[in-house]
């Protein structure tokens, strides 16, 4: 069971770029969660993924002998869901169809992958821990950075739309 969780239903086994595939799978999985329970169920899902992800990632790391095996993508799922949360919250808040906010989905995906690969600041610090906590939390922090970027882009886009005519 730990392998199914750690690889997010085996998407972490897709090559090349398993982290990117895991992030895309996370976006696809976010839709039914949102449709079932809105942004608050998504927050619960993030917590559930983290709770299940830590022991699953630890088991896979122990099995592989690598503290951060590339096939473990449950951390990308948690981070991508954090990154997309402002879009889901915004859609629910204004009553917009969530897929109409596709620029936010694209921004959340691109920004999350950028921060996850680049590993600036606290993201890199978490990654350098060299343990399962670092494996999981570097992506959560990358997701937080991406979520902030999504909000900034939304404010800029909607500010231009409101004040630009």
KASULBEL-V314418 format. One record per backbone hydrogen bond with DSSP energy under -0.5 kcal/mol. NH is the residue of the N-H (numbers start at 1). CO is the residue of the C=O. Records with the same first field share a line. If there is no record, write none. Layout:
# KASULBEL-V314418
NH: CO  CO
This chain:
# KASULBEL-V314418
5: 1
6: 2
7: 3
8: 5
9: 4
11: 7  8
12: 7
13: 10
14: 11
20: 17
21: 17
22: 18
23: 19
24: 20
25: 21
26: 22
27: 23
28: 24
29: 25
30: 26
31: 27  28
32: 28
33: 29
34: 30
35: 31
36: 32
37: 33
38: 34
41: 37
42: 38
43: 39
44: 40
45: 41
46: 42
47: 43
48: 44
49: 45
50: 46
51: 47
52: 48
53: 49
54: 50
55: 51
56: 52
57: 53
58: 54
59: 55
60: 56
61: 57
62: 58
63: 59
64: 60
65: 61
66: 61
69: 66
72: 69
73: 6  71
74: 6
77: 73
78: 74
79: 75
80: 76
81: 77
82: 78
83: 79
84: 80
85: 81
86: 82
87: 84
88: 84
89: 85
90: 86
91: 87
92: 88
93: 89
94: 90
95: 91
96: 91
100: 97
101: 97  98
102: 99
104: 101
105: 101
106: 102
107: 103
108: 104
109: 105
110: 106
111: 107
112: 108
113: 109
114: 110
115: 111
116: 112
117: 113
118: 114
119: 115
123: 120
124: 120
125: 121
126: 122
127: 123
128: 124
129: 126
130: 127
135: 131
136: 132
137: 133
138: 134
139: 135
140: 136
141: 137
142: 138
143: 139
144: 140
145: 141
146: 142
147: 143
148: 144
149: 145
150: 146
151: 147
152: 148
153: 149
154: 150
155: 151
156: 152
157: 153
158: 154
159: 155
160: 156
161: 157
162: 158
163: 159
164: 160
